[in-house]
C-alpha cells in the first residue's frame, strides 16, 4: 500500500504574515550588508590610492613635443616620487618637476567645470588616474647634477660633463645636442635639465634670468618618470642610459 506524502501546509492567519515579514527582513538585511561591504571596499580603495599617490607614484600626461622621440604628445607616464628624497637622482633620469618660476608663463585654466565634473576629477585624482595640476609641471632629462660642470659644446659638437664628452642616443633624430652654447656649474641640491627634442625644448638653457637661473632645485622635483603607461602601444620602461654617463668623473668639490 503506497504511503501518502506529507504535505506541509502554509501557516494561516498571523503566522503567515510573520513569515512574510521575516523573509522581507532577511532580503533587506542582505542588501544592507552588501551595500555596507561595497562602500567599505570603495572607501579603503580610495584611501590606499590616495596614500600611493601622495607618497609613491603619480600619473602625468605629456602636453608637448619637447621630449620627442622618447615621449609623444598625450603619452601618460608613471612617476616614482621616492626620487630624490629617498632614492638619489641620477644623470639621464627623466624627471617631472614643478615650474620653479617663469618657465611656463601664463596658464589658461579655461572655462569653469560643472560641479559634477569637478567631483569626478577629484575622485580620479585621488585614485592617481589624472593630475589636475598637470599643466603646472614640466618633464625633462637630467644632464647635470650637483657640482657638475656642463658645457656645450666641444670641437665634435658634443656636450661635456666635468670635461668628459657624452654621446646621447636619446635625442631626436637629426637634431644637434644644442644650438645654444652654455657653460654652467650646477649648484648644490640642484639639477640641469634638457629636453630630448633639443631644437624644440624650453629647458635650462633658456631661463638664465628666471628664478634659479635655469637650475632646478630638488625641492621642485616631483619624481622620476620610469614607465609610459598609455597608450598601450607606447608602453615601455624609460631608460636613464647609464652607459652614456659611466665615464663622467665625479664633480670637483
Secondary structure, DSSP 8 states (H G I E B T S, - for coil): ------------THHHHHHHHHHHHHHHHHHHHHHHHHHHHHHHHHHHHHHHHHHTEEEEE--SSTTTTTS-TT-EEEEETTBTTTB---TT-EEEEE--SSSS------S---HHHHHHHHHHHHTTS--TTGGGEEEEEEEE-TT-EEEE--TTS--EETTEE---TTS-TT--S-SS-EEEE--TTEEEEE-SSGGG---GGG-TTSTTTT-EEGGGEEEEEEEEEESGGG-EE----HHHHTT------
